[in-house]
Amino acid sequence: MPASASQNRRVVSGMRPTGRLHLGNYHGALANWVELQYQYECFFFVADWHALTTAYENTEDLKSNATEVIIDWLAAGLNPSACTFFAQSRVPEHAELHLVLSMVTPVSWLERVPTYKDQIEQLKDKDLSTYGFLGYPLLQGADILMYRPAYVPVGEDQVAHVEITREIARRFNNIFGREPDFESRVASAIKRLGSRNAAQYNELRRKFQERGDGEALGRARTLIESGKSLTVADRERLLGYLEGGGRVVLPEPSVLLTRTPKVPGLDGRKMSKSYGNTIAMREEPASVEKKLKAMQTDPARVRRTDPGDPEKCPVWDLHKIYSDDATRGWAQSGCRSAGIGCLDCKKPVIESVLKQLQGFRERAREFEENPELVRGIVADGCERAREAARATMAEVREAIGLEYR
């Protein structure tokens, strides 16, 4: 486990404000956030600056889109008393850390990000020859590192996106983590452990550095965590000294792999606004039912009497999400034997989707009717986020020599 994961149980993640969210957004990320908020200290943000990286010429809907995203978060079950959610642009420290990191991040690192060339190819109609687009992984890194999280929740296909953030943190710490008086500050921090724990720390450090003893490393980290008289900076110095480096100013976050079921769109491709194949979280029942009844199925089932293969039918992926074992067994058997038609197969899925969306709409109604309540929730979250961000930037400025007092 990296040092960052041993220090806290903080999680951070964000979403671009592209308007109302759909079921792909919910099952792909938001449902996991709802679970995580009661297990970790969570920071979730609307990435409105990120929206400018590919749509800087079209901002008239940015504010309303951000509001719609927040309402969908609340409708899904995010609780502002259990987690912190806020607007990225309302915490200007993100921009400051982004600027600082841009001073030490090689351009070649940004150019090799897999999605950079892919998106340029896919978005040929847009002028993406801007630093903002090239540097969006760096802004993303600043968003994450600002809160010094233990984890970033992602699906397996997004693990690589976190790795550049880890590399940036590593480079920053290597450059700025060695304070001129690092050893003397470490010595003072060790004394604050108390004589018995100090001796144990030194012995565990020796075992790890001389023998690569992983158990000793874990025990030393636990010892540091339990040091009640240590400051945050003390812990970072002791963790850095433990592993042979300097002070860990920006801990490297770990990936928290989350459940990401495949959510098919109405045409069988991944559900995405760019494909126009979505079902919105607060969509009206009549519209949802109409869409699902017309949803693509196994092309082999031309006639009602033709047997099909559920694995080739996108409706089956919705059964995996919405149906119980008995219903899935019924759908499998009926499809393969042509015992049921495609509309029969879709009926339990339609009922389950409508029931879930009814819950979303009911929870959203209070916030749709009271925009001031939404603004108040966001304002409170922004202030909590700024408090954490200010603490990080104080450490960053001190590390690079810009903390004037």
C-alpha positions, 0 to 999 in steps of 0.5 A: 500500500502506498503512503497516501493510502495509509494516511487517510480514507479520503476519496475524490472524483468529478464529472463534467457538466454536460446537462442531465445525467443518464443511466450510463452515468448513474450505473457507471459512476454515481451509484458507486459514489452513493455507496462510497460516501458512507465508507470514506471522506468523499469530495465530488466536484462538478468539473466545469473548467474541464468542460472548457477544454473541448467546448470553450466557444460554447458556454451559455449552458454551462451554469444550468448544466452544472445545476442539473448535474447537482440535482441528479446527484441529489436525486441519486442519493448523494447526501451533502451531510455525508460527503462534500460536493462542489463546483471546481471553478469555485475553488480557485486553488485548483487553478493555482496548483495546476499552474504550479504543476505545469512548471515541472511537468514535461510536455512529452508526458501530456502528449503521450496520454492515450486519449489526447490523440484519440480525441483530436481524431474524433473531434476534428470539427473542433479547434483543439490546438490549445494548451487547455486541451493538451494540459487537461490531464494536468488539471485533472491531476491538480483536482485529485492531488489538491485533496491528497486522497487515498483513493480515486474511484475508477473502472478498469478502463480508467486506471491509466488516467490515474497513473499520470497523476501519480507520476506528477506527484512523484516528480513534484515530491522528488523536486520539492520534498527535500527541505534544506533542514529535512533531516533535523525536522525528521529527527524532531518528528521522531522524538515526538513519537516518544522514546519507545515508539521512536526506537521502534520506528528506527528499527522498522525503517532499518528492516525495510531499507536493509531487507525490503521487509514489507511487514516492517514497512506496514507496521511503521506506517501504522506507528506513524498514523497512531502518533497523536502528537504529530502534525500532518507535515510530521507524518509526511516527513516520516513517511518520506524518510521511511521509504528513503525519499524526502517529505511527501508533499503530494501523496500518490493516490491509489486506484479504487476499482469500482463496479462498472456494469455495462450499460447499453444504449438504445442502439446497443452501443455504450450509452452516451449523449454523443450517440443520442442513445440515452435514457435520462435519470429523470426522464418521463415514463412515457418517453422511457417506455417508448424508447425501451420498447423500440430498443434494438435486440438480437438481430437473429430474432426476425420473427417471433418464432426465431430463437435468439441468443441473449449474449448478443442482445443489449436488453440482456445487459439491462437484465443483468442490472435490473432483474433478479436471478429468476427473471434472468433465468426466464429471459434466457430460457424464453429467448433461446427457445423462442418461448417469449417475444422480445417485447415480453422479454423487455417488460420486466426491464421496463418496469424496473427502470420506470420504478428506479426513475420514479424514485429519482424524479421524486427525490429531485422534485424538492430541488427543482422547485427550490433552486436556492436550496441547491445553491446553498448546498453547493456554497457549503460544499465549496467552502469545505473544499476550499478549507482542505484546498487552502491547507494543501496549498499552504504546504505546496507553497512552503515546499517550493519556497513561496510561503511569505510570512 
